[in-house]
Amino acid sequence: MHEHFVIIDGEIVWYGSMNFLSRAKDDDNLIRLKSKDAAQELMEMTFG
């Protein structure tokens, strides 16, 4: 399963297996968080 995420305004995180630019699949999942800490951690893990 591939993991995808979107960070909006440095605190809203959409995270899951759904590809945001294509059709949804039956086994896709997605969660929305409002957390500056989670957003920052994902940015650091991805970009250093």
C-alpha distances in whole Angstrom, upper triangle without the diagonal:
4,7,10,13,17,20,23,26,25,24,22,19,16,13,9,6,10,11,14,16,15,15,14,12,13,10,9,10,12,15,18,20,24,24,25,24,20,21,23,21,18,20,22,18,17,21,23
4,7,10,14,17,20,24,22,22,20,16,14,11,8,6,8,9,12,14,13,14,13,13,14,12,10,11,12,14,17,19,22,22,23,22,19,18,20,18,15,17,19,16,14,18,20
4,7,11,13,17,20,19,18,16,13,11,7,5,5,8,9,11,13,14,15,14,14,16,13,10,10,10,11,14,15,18,18,19,19,15,15,17,15,12,14,16,13,12,15,18
4,7,10,14,17,16,16,14,10,8,6,6,6,7,7,8,11,12,14,13,14,16,14,11,10,9,11,12,14,16,17,18,17,14,13,15,14,11,12,15,13,11,14,17
4,7,10,13,12,12,10,7,5,4,6,8,9,9,9,12,14,16,15,16,18,17,13,11,9,9,10,11,13,13,14,14,11,10,12,12,9,10,13,12,10,13,16
4,7,10,10,10,8,6,5,7,9,12,11,10,9,12,14,17,16,18,20,19,15,14,11,11,10,11,12,13,13,14,11,9,12,13,10,10,14,14,12,14,17
4,7,6,7,6,5,7,9,12,15,14,14,12,15,18,20,20,22,24,22,19,17,13,12,10,10,10,10,10,12,9,6,9,11,9,9,12,13,12,13,16
4,5,6,5,6,8,11,15,18,17,16,14,16,19,21,21,24,25,24,21,19,15,14,11,10,9,11,10,13,12,9,11,14,12,12,15,17,15,16,18
4,6,7,9,12,15,18,21,20,20,17,20,23,25,25,27,29,28,24,22,18,17,13,12,10,11,9,12,12,9,11,14,13,12,16,18,17,17,19
4,6,8,12,14,17,20,20,20,18,21,24,26,25,28,29,28,24,22,18,16,13,11,9,8,6,9,9,6,7,11,10,9,12,14,14,14,16
4,6,10,12,16,19,20,20,18,21,24,26,24,27,28,26,23,20,16,14,10,8,6,5,4,8,8,6,8,11,11,11,14,15,16,16,18
4,7,10,13,17,16,17,15,18,21,22,21,23,24,23,20,17,13,11,7,6,4,6,7,10,9,7,10,12,11,12,15,16,16,18,19
4,6,10,13,13,14,13,16,19,20,18,20,22,20,16,14,10,8,6,5,6,7,9,10,8,6,10,11,9,11,14,14,14,16,18
4,7,10,10,11,10,13,15,16,15,17,18,17,13,10,7,6,5,7,9,11,12,14,11,10,13,14,11,13,16,16,15,17,20
4,7,8,10,10,14,15,16,14,15,16,14,11,8,6,5,6,8,11,12,14,14,10,10,13,13,10,13,15,14,13,16,19
4,6,8,10,13,14,14,12,12,13,11,7,5,4,6,9,11,15,15,17,17,14,14,17,15,13,15,18,16,15,19,21
4,6,9,12,12,12,10,9,11,8,5,5,6,10,12,15,18,19,21,21,17,17,20,18,15,18,20,17,16,20,22
4,6,9,8,9,6,8,10,9,5,6,6,10,12,15,18,20,22,22,18,18,21,20,17,19,22,20,18,21,24
4,6,6,7,7,9,12,12,8,10,10,13,14,17,20,21,23,23,20,18,21,21,17,18,21,19,17,20,23
4,6,8,8,11,14,14,11,11,10,13,13,16,18,20,21,22,19,17,20,21,17,18,21,20,18,20,23
4,7,9,12,16,16,13,14,14,16,17,20,22,24,24,26,23,20,23,23,20,20,23,22,19,21,25
4,7,9,13,14,12,14,14,17,18,22,24,26,27,28,25,23,26,26,22,23,26,25,22,24,28
4,7,10,12,10,13,13,17,19,22,25,27,29,30,26,25,28,28,24,26,29,27,25,27,30
4,7,8,7,9,11,14,16,20,23,25,27,28,24,24,27,26,23,25,28,26,24,27,30
4,6,5,9,11,15,18,21,25,27,29,29,26,25,28,27,24,26,29,27,25,28,31
4,6,9,12,15,18,22,25,27,30,30,26,27,30,29,26,28,31,28,27,30,33
4,7,10,14,17,20,24,25,28,28,24,24,27,26,23,26,28,25,25,28,30
4,7,11,14,17,21,22,25,25,21,21,24,23,20,23,25,23,22,25,28
4,7,11,14,17,19,21,21,18,18,22,20,18,21,23,21,20,24,26
4,7,10,14,15,18,19,15,15,19,18,15,18,21,19,19,22,24
4,7,10,12,15,16,12,13,17,16,14,17,20,18,19,22,23
4,7,10,12,14,11,11,15,15,14,16,19,18,18,21,23
4,6,9,10,8,9,12,13,12,14,17,17,18,20,21
4,7,9,8,8,12,13,13,15,17,18,19,20,21
4,5,5,6,9,10,11,12,14,16,17,18,19
4,6,5,6,9,10,11,12,14,15,16,16
4,5,5,6,9,10,11,12,14,15,15
4,5,5,6,9,10,11,12,14,14
4,6,5,6,9,10,11,12,13
4,5,5,6,9,10,10,10
4,5,5,6,9,10,10
4,5,5,6,8,9
4,6,5,6,7
4,5,5,5
4,6,6
4,6
4
